[in-house]
Structure formats: C-alpha cells, structure tokens
Amino acid sequence: MSRESADLFLEAATQDAILRDKLKAAGNPDEFVKIAEALGYSFTTQELKSVVRENSEQVTVRRKTGIWPWLRQVTWI
C-alpha cells in the first residue's frame, strides 16, 4: 500500500471515464479501495485521503465533470 499508488490511481482516474464509472458503485471508502485494488492499485483509505487533500489545496472547482466532484460525494469518515 502506498501514497505513490494512490497518486497513480488519481492520475488514471482523471483521464479515464471508464475507470470513474466503475468507481461510482462504491458507497463507502472500503468499497472504493476494494474496487481500486481489483484494478491493480494498492493504498489505504487514509493514504488516498492524504493524497487528495494534498492535491486539492488551493483548488477551485469550476465544472461538474471529472473525478473531483465524485470524490467529494463519497463519505470518507
């Protein structure tokens, strides 16, 4: 499990609509991580939260497409 894998996952998800569609089935962080693991990624929920937080500092979302709006809809607690 690693932050590097979480970074690679987010990079792939920003470019791949099919990947994002697969992740829509996740209703909670555990399901999200299981789907990502099935796709070859290895990270914990905490590692993903940390990477998302780090990559989204100073970001203003101006559109409703892509991965970021979806990530905000998942309950991460």
LINZI-V854462 format. One record per pair of residues at least 4 apart in sequence whose ideal C-beta (glycine too) atoms are under 7 Angstrom apart, sorted by the first residue. I is the first residue (numbers start at 1). J is the second residue. D is the distance in Angstrom with one decimal. If there is no record, write none. Layout:
I/J/D  I/J/D
This chain:
1/5/6.9  1/42/5.0  1/43/5.2  1/44/5.2  1/47/6.3  2/42/6.6  2/43/6.1  2/47/6.8  3/7/6.3  3/43/7.0  3/47/5.1  3/50/6.6  3/51/5.6  4/8/6.5  5/9/6.2  5/41/5.0  5/42/4.9  5/43/4.7  6/10/6.5  6/43/4.0  6/47/5.0  6/48/4.7  6/51/4.3  7/11/6.3  7/51/5.7  8/12/6.3  8/41/6.8  9/13/6.1  9/36/5.6  9/41/4.4  9/43/6.8  10/14/6.4  10/51/6.4  10/55/6.7  10/67/6.8  11/15/7.0  12/16/5.5  12/19/5.9  13/19/5.3  13/20/5.7  13/23/7.0  13/67/4.5  14/66/6.2  14/67/5.3  16/20/6.7  17/21/6.4  18/22/6.7  19/23/6.6  20/67/5.8  20/70/6.3  22/35/6.1  23/32/6.4  23/35/5.8  23/70/6.9  25/35/6.7  26/31/4.1  26/32/3.8  26/35/5.6  26/74/6.6  27/31/5.6  28/75/6.2  29/33/6.3  29/45/4.1  29/74/6.7  29/76/5.5  30/34/6.4  31/35/6.4  32/36/6.4  32/74/6.2  33/37/6.2  33/44/7.0  33/45/5.7  34/38/6.5  35/39/6.6  36/41/4.3  37/41/6.3  37/42/6.3  43/47/4.3  43/48/5.4  45/49/6.3  46/50/6.3  47/51/6.4  48/52/6.1  49/53/6.1  49/76/5.8  50/54/6.2  51/55/6.1  52/56/5.8  52/71/6.0  56/68/7.0  61/68/5.7  61/69/6.7  64/69/5.4  67/71/6.0  68/72/6.6  69/73/6.9
